[in-house]
């Protein structure tokens, strides 16, 4: 698995330090608000688990599962495979996302959850890759772990064809490991 890693971009230590910082920000911003943290499956699982443990206040967990990728490219066709089960009306909701890439999935998720009439809706993403943003994307993260360059990244929940999620760091995948 590690033979396919071109370069480690963000170490395990860097990830944990930044997550602690964001956890402190979220703790301060949501004190007394009983927030719901919505994770977008599957890539968010590792970040989600570490992020919610870094938040020092009572909160509710929920997940939704959407899909738009086949291999390393987005198909542009977003499908909700599993919706949230929590009634979000009047609740303070934070979307936890692994990567803000083209923006299509996050835009879709934001608009989908907004229709559920939350009191507030904000976005917390581990990675932001602005070079890949599609025109017309209007959402922006309120909390960002790291801004990264335009490389195909794996690890810490991020995958290529469902592999590499269990790497404890974020790395660039070697171009020769990507099969068209």
DRENTORNU-236541 format. One record per residue (C-alpha): residue in three letters; chain; y, z, x. Coordinates in steps of 0.25 Angstrom, whole numbers, padded with zeros to 4 digits. Layout:
% residues N
NODE    r  c  north     up   east
NODE  ala  A      Y      Z      X
...
% end
This chain:
% residues 180
NODE    r  c  north     up   east
NODE  unk  A   0000   0000   0000
NODE  unk  A   0010   0004   0011
NODE  unk  A   0007  -0009   0018
NODE  unk  A   0015  -0016   0007
NODE  unk  A   0027  -0008   0010
NODE  unk  A   0038  -0015   0017
NODE  unk  A   0047  -0003   0018
NODE  unk  A   0049   0010   0013
NODE  unk  A   0063   0010   0006
NODE  unk  A   0064   0024   0000
NODE  unk  A   0055   0035   0006
NODE  unk  A   0048   0046  -0002
NODE  unk  A   0058   0056   0003
NODE  unk  A   0070   0048  -0001
NODE  unk  A   0064   0046  -0015
NODE  unk  A   0062   0061  -0017
NODE  unk  A   0076   0065  -0011
NODE  unk  A   0083   0055  -0021
NODE  unk  A   0075   0059  -0033
NODE  unk  A   0079   0073  -0030
NODE  unk  A   0094   0069  -0030
NODE  unk  A   0092   0061  -0043
NODE  unk  A   0085   0072  -0049
NODE  unk  A   0096   0082  -0046
NODE  unk  A   0106   0071  -0053
NODE  unk  A   0097   0070  -0065
NODE  unk  A   0096   0085  -0066
NODE  unk  A   0111   0087  -0066
NODE  unk  A   0114   0075  -0075
NODE  unk  A   0103   0079  -0086
NODE  unk  A   0104   0094  -0086
NODE  unk  A   0103   0099  -0100
NODE  unk  A   0100   0085  -0106
NODE  unk  A   0085   0085  -0107
NODE  unk  A   0083   0071  -0102
NODE  unk  A   0072   0061  -0103
NODE  unk  A   0068   0054  -0091
NODE  unk  A   0061   0040  -0094
NODE  unk  A   0053   0034  -0083
NODE  unk  A   0050   0019  -0083
NODE  unk  A   0036   0017  -0080
NODE  unk  A   0028   0015  -0071
NODE  unk  A   0037   0014  -0058
NODE  unk  A   0045   0026  -0061
NODE  unk  A   0033   0036  -0061
NODE  unk  A   0035   0041  -0047
NODE  unk  A   0050   0042  -0047
NODE  unk  A   0050   0048  -0061
NODE  unk  A   0041   0059  -0057
NODE  unk  A   0049   0063  -0045
NODE  unk  A   0062   0061  -0053
NODE  unk  A   0059   0070  -0064
NODE  unk  A   0054   0081  -0055
NODE  unk  A   0068   0080  -0048
NODE  unk  A   0075   0083  -0061
NODE  unk  A   0077   0098  -0064
NODE  unk  A   0078   0098  -0079
NODE  unk  A   0070   0097  -0091
NODE  unk  A   0068   0083  -0095
NODE  unk  A   0058   0074  -0103
NODE  unk  A   0050   0062  -0097
NODE  unk  A   0047   0049  -0103
NODE  unk  A   0042   0035  -0098
NODE  unk  A   0043   0021  -0102
NODE  unk  A   0035   0010  -0096
NODE  unk  A   0041  -0004  -0096
NODE  unk  A   0037  -0016  -0088
NODE  unk  A   0044  -0028  -0083
NODE  unk  A   0037  -0031  -0069
NODE  unk  A   0025  -0039  -0065
NODE  unk  A   0022  -0038  -0050
NODE  unk  A   0036  -0037  -0043
NODE  unk  A   0044  -0045  -0053
NODE  unk  A   0050  -0041  -0066
NODE  unk  A   0046  -0050  -0078
NODE  unk  A   0059  -0047  -0085
NODE  unk  A   0050  -0043  -0098
NODE  unk  A   0051  -0028  -0100
NODE  unk  A   0041  -0022  -0109
NODE  unk  A   0040  -0007  -0113
NODE  unk  A   0026  -0003  -0111
NODE  unk  A   0029   0012  -0114
NODE  unk  A   0042   0018  -0121
NODE  unk  A   0047   0032  -0120
NODE  unk  A   0041   0042  -0129
NODE  unk  A   0053   0051  -0129
NODE  unk  A   0064   0050  -0140
NODE  unk  A   0076   0047  -0131
NODE  unk  A   0086   0048  -0142
NODE  unk  A   0097   0057  -0138
NODE  unk  A   0090   0061  -0125
NODE  unk  A   0096   0059  -0111
NODE  unk  A   0087   0049  -0104
NODE  unk  A   0085   0045  -0090
NODE  unk  A   0077   0032  -0086
NODE  unk  A   0070   0035  -0073
NODE  unk  A   0066   0021  -0066
NODE  unk  A   0060   0018  -0053
NODE  unk  A   0068   0005  -0050
NODE  unk  A   0080  -0002  -0056
NODE  unk  A   0077  -0016  -0051
NODE  unk  A   0081  -0028  -0059
NODE  unk  A   0086  -0018  -0070
NODE  unk  A   0079  -0025  -0082
NODE  unk  A   0068  -0014  -0084
NODE  unk  A   0079  -0003  -0083
NODE  unk  A   0088  -0010  -0092
NODE  unk  A   0077  -0012  -0102
NODE  unk  A   0073   0003  -0101
NODE  unk  A   0087   0008  -0102
NODE  unk  A   0090  -0001  -0115
NODE  unk  A   0077   0003  -0121
NODE  unk  A   0079   0018  -0119
NODE  unk  A   0094   0017  -0124
NODE  unk  A   0088   0012  -0137
NODE  unk  A   0082   0026  -0139
NODE  unk  A   0096   0032  -0139
NODE  unk  A   0096   0042  -0128
NODE  unk  A   0108   0051  -0126
NODE  unk  A   0109   0045  -0112
NODE  unk  A   0101   0036  -0104
NODE  unk  A   0102   0035  -0088
NODE  unk  A   0094   0028  -0077
NODE  unk  A   0088   0034  -0065
NODE  unk  A   0081   0025  -0055
NODE  unk  A   0074   0027  -0042
NODE  unk  A   0078   0013  -0036
NODE  unk  A   0089   0004  -0039
NODE  unk  A   0087  -0011  -0034
NODE  unk  A   0101  -0017  -0038
NODE  unk  A   0098  -0031  -0031
NODE  unk  A   0088  -0034  -0042
NODE  unk  A   0096  -0031  -0054
NODE  unk  A   0096  -0041  -0065
NODE  unk  A   0109  -0046  -0071
NODE  unk  A   0112  -0039  -0084
NODE  unk  A   0106  -0026  -0081
NODE  unk  A   0116  -0015  -0086
NODE  unk  A   0109  -0002  -0083
NODE  unk  A   0111   0006  -0070
NODE  unk  A   0104   0018  -0065
NODE  unk  A   0111   0031  -0066
NODE  unk  A   0103   0037  -0055
NODE  unk  A   0097   0029  -0044
NODE  unk  A   0088   0034  -0033
NODE  unk  A   0089   0022  -0023
NODE  unk  A   0095   0008  -0023
NODE  unk  A   0086  -0001  -0016
NODE  unk  A   0087  -0016  -0011
NODE  unk  A   0079  -0027  -0017
NODE  unk  A   0065  -0025  -0012
NODE  unk  A   0052  -0024  -0020
NODE  unk  A   0050  -0009  -0020
NODE  unk  A   0037   0000  -0022
NODE  unk  A   0033   0014  -0021
NODE  unk  A   0037   0027  -0028
NODE  unk  A   0032   0021  -0041
NODE  unk  A   0037   0007  -0039
NODE  unk  A   0026  -0004  -0038
NODE  unk  A   0022  -0018  -0036
NODE  unk  A   0011  -0022  -0045
NODE  unk  A   0008  -0007  -0048
NODE  unk  A   0006  -0003  -0034
NODE  unk  A   0014   0005  -0024
NODE  unk  A   0019   0015  -0034
NODE  unk  A   0013   0027  -0026
NODE  unk  A   0021   0025  -0013
NODE  unk  A   0029   0037  -0011
NODE  unk  A   0042   0029  -0007
NODE  unk  A   0049   0016  -0011
NODE  unk  A   0046   0004  -0002
NODE  unk  A   0048  -0011  -0002
NODE  unk  A   0036  -0019  -0004
NODE  unk  A   0032  -0029   0006
NODE  unk  A   0035  -0043   0000
NODE  unk  A   0021  -0048   0004
NODE  unk  A   0015  -0037  -0005
NODE  unk  A   0022  -0043  -0017
NODE  unk  A   0013  -0054  -0023
NODE  unk  A   0019  -0064  -0032
% end
